[in-house]
């Protein structure tokens, strides 16, 4: 299927979301992590259009305060009603130590396979939450990218380590 640049831009704009910290209500720019990072969180997605397709959800965090360090992978959970499934780390990726000064950004990506609607091998995800390495403060965002396929009891998904984002 061929898409026009305008349609792609409109889809990208429609999928750009601002996340909220589940611990602080609707103030997405004041998420305080135990590790000393005060974060702003933005989410952008290349949603999987149909069952069996692969999609990517990129989460970008911006340090809003003093210098902080991120090392490793975020812990990511997909929440479907009362069912929560942890997303495994991308085994082929090697984490790096990132020092974020004020206003610096880092990102990670959740890659997933879209499941069929209402199938036994699908997880009807409503939200996703993540925590920084070494932190217990969670950050949540609405999942509007369709159901996620399951492999056994685990989501058919993976999460990358943090990488430097922006300039």
NORNOR-V124279 format. One record per pair of residues at least 6 apart in sequence whose C-alpha atoms are under 7 Angstrom apart, sorted by the first residue. I is the first residue (numbers start at 0). J is the second residue. If there is no record, write none. Layout:
i=<I	I>
j=<J	J>
This chain:
i=<14	14	15	15	15	16	16	16	17	17	17	18	18	18	18	18	18	19	19	19	19	19	19	20	20	20	20	20	20	21	21	21	27	27	28	28	28	29	29	29	30	30	30	31	31	32	32	33	33	33	34	34	35	36	36	36	37	37	37	38	38	38	38	39	39	39	39	40	40	40	41	41	41	42	42	42	42	43	43	43	44	44	44	45	45	45	46	46	46	47	47	47	47	49	50	50	50	51	51	51	52	52	53	53	53	53	54	54	54	55	55	55	55	56	56	56	57	57	57	57	58	58	58	59	59	59	59	60	60	60	61	61	61	61	62	62	62	62	62	62	63	63	64	65	65	66	66	66	66	67	67	67	68	68	68	68	69	69	69	70	70	70	70	70	71	71	71	71	71	72	72	72	72	72	73	73	73	73	73	74	74	74	75	75	75	75	75	76	76	76	76	76	76	76	77	77	77	77	77	77	77	78	78	78	78	78	79	79	79	79	84	84	86	86	86	86	87	87	87	88	88	88	89	89	89	92	92	94	94	104	104	104	105	105	105	105	106	106	106	106	107	107	107	107	107	108	108	109	109	109	109	110	110	110	111	111	111	111	112	112	112	112	113	113	113	113	114	114	114	114	115	115	116	120	120	121	121	121	121	122	122	122	122	123	123	124	124	124	125	125	126	126	126	126	127	127	127	127	128	128	128	128	129	129	129	130	130	130	147	147	148	148	149>
j=<43	44	42	43	44	41	42	43	40	41	42	27	40	41	42	139	140	25	26	27	138	139	140	26	27	30	137	138	139	137	138	139	39	40	38	39	40	37	38	39	37	38	39	37	38	134	136	134	135	136	133	134	67	62	64	67	62	63	64	60	61	62	63	60	61	62	63	59	60	61	58	59	60	56	57	58	59	56	57	58	55	56	57	54	55	56	54	55	144	53	54	113	144	113	113	114	115	112	113	114	112	113	110	111	112	113	110	111	112	108	109	110	111	108	109	110	106	107	108	109	106	107	108	104	105	106	107	104	105	106	102	103	104	105	99	100	101	102	103	104	101	102	101	100	101	98	99	100	101	98	99	100	96	97	98	99	96	97	98	94	95	96	97	132	94	95	132	160	161	94	132	159	160	161	129	130	131	132	160	129	130	131	85	86	128	129	130	83	84	85	86	127	128	129	83	84	85	124	126	127	128	84	124	125	126	127	122	123	124	125	153	154	154	156	157	158	156	157	158	157	158	159	157	158	159	159	160	160	161	163	164	165	161	162	163	164	161	162	163	164	158	159	160	161	162	158	159	156	157	158	159	156	157	158	147	155	156	157	147	148	155	156	145	146	147	148	121	146	147	148	121	146	146	148	149	146	147	148	149	146	147	148	149	146	147	142	146	147	141	142	139	140	141	142	139	140	141	142	137	138	139	140	137	138	139	136	137	138	154	155	154	155	155>
